[in-house]
């Protein structure tokens, strides 16, 4: 049984323009999905509604019905909805999205109109092999869903996840946890200090495979007790986000590189393979060079994971130094134009973070 996993899918902003021009941004990778039994991805953009947006959070993502039809070319069979943008377009947008997924016969997990729905496991079975999928989002990603919203998301609470593993592990051959997590290290090459520790607890409890999203970057993976932990697959497709009159830049360097993760399951174990991809220019293409850069990151990861001082050094660079460098030089920025954008209030806010 071959199951493929892709990272964050957001058909926002410029993807809508591509759709209006009848341009297919996935034409160079669609053949990779033809021989898969199941394709799984994190659907991060939600359809627009007629009732407005969730002003409790920014930036916000949305797309329209025509653009969301791109999902058909990816042969998606299962999407995860436990993420921080699930309520961006209020309950109306959420309901529109569920209606679309049901019409296209795409299974969804991680969110629902009841708490019980959001916690449901999905079990995929073929040739006598059963794979169970559970989906969670951590609060540090900032979902900001108001109480009594009518939309429920499966929040990651360690003891509840351990209970879910204990309950569901006996009824499947492999239990896969799909985690939208790592809000403190969004945009970083490495996970938060606590994530490897949590991942090990989950594997010890019975999880067979952990696949993360949210960081917008392709983070390292490791093997613990024969089980794979992918901290973040990065973005499969994601456009710059325009929200509240501001632009959050996603279409650059580290945020466009990802992999299509291929897992071959049997009753006892599984094997892993990768297809490296890049979404620069909003066209997803195979890019072998991604594997080489990712390999260097994977080799460096154990020394950062196991040494708190080295991790703090990385974290400081990620939070304080890298944003400054990107502000002046990133994504074809003009240094002098960026210099004139500075003001003391912004500088003091940044220092206090």
C-alpha positions, 0 to 999 in steps of 0.5 A: 500500500502506497500513501503519499503525504504533502505539506501545507496546501494554500490556494490563496491570493495569486493562486486565484489569479492563476486559476482565472488565467486557466494555468495549472501550477501542478502540471509537472507533478501530477503524474507522481500521484497517479500510482498512489493508493491515498494522497494526504495533505494539510488543507490550510486555506478555507473557502470564503463565506458571506459573513466576514472573517475572524478578526481575532487573528491575522493574517487570514487565508481564503480562496474561492470555489473555482481555485479549490478545484485544483485539488482534483488534479492532486488526487487528494483522498484525505485532508487535515483541517486541524490548523490555525486558519480553520476559522479564518472565514467564520462558520460560513466559510468552514461549512462551505469548505466541508460541503465542497470536500463532501461533494468531491468525496475527499475525507477530512479529519481534525475539525468538525461541527461537533467536538466528537467530529473533530476527534474522529480517526480515519482508517484506510484499509486495503489488501488487509492493511489498516492505517489509522490517521489522527490530526491535531493542532497545538495552541502555540500556532494561534488558532484563536477560535472564539467559544460558541463558534460552531466550529471545533478543532482537535487541539493537541493536549498531550494526555488526551493524545496518549489516550487516543493512541491507547484506544486506537492502536489495537484496531490498526496496523499502523497509527499515523499522527498528523500534527500542525505544531511548532508555532514558536519556530514558524519559519525556522529550519529546526523544530522547537526544543520540546517537539523532539521530546514530545515526539518520543513520548508519542512513539513510546505510547504506540504511534508509528509515524509522525508527520508535522506541518505549520513551519512553512519550511522543510524541517529535519526528520529522524528515526526513533525506535524504528519509527519516523518523525517528520517535524515539518514537510513545509509548504506544498503550495502557498502564495504570499498572504495579503491580509489587513493591508499587509503582505506576509511573504511566503514565496521565497527560498526556504518557504518554497522547498518541500517533499512529496513523502511516499510511504509503502506500508505492509502489515508489519512495517513501512519503507520511506521515499521522497520526491523533492519539490519546489514551488517558486513562482507558484509552479510546483516542480521536482527539484533534486537539489532540495534533498542535498540541502535537506540532508545537511540540515538532517546531519546537523539536527542531532547536535542542536536537538541534544544540546540546549545551548546550541538550540538557544543559539539557533533560536536567537538567530532565527528570531532576532538575526534572520528577520533583520537580514530578510527585511533588508535583503530577502526576496529581492528587497531593495536595501535603501527602500527598506531602510526608509520603511523603518521607524522607532516604534517598529524597532522597539516592538521587535526588540521586546518580542 
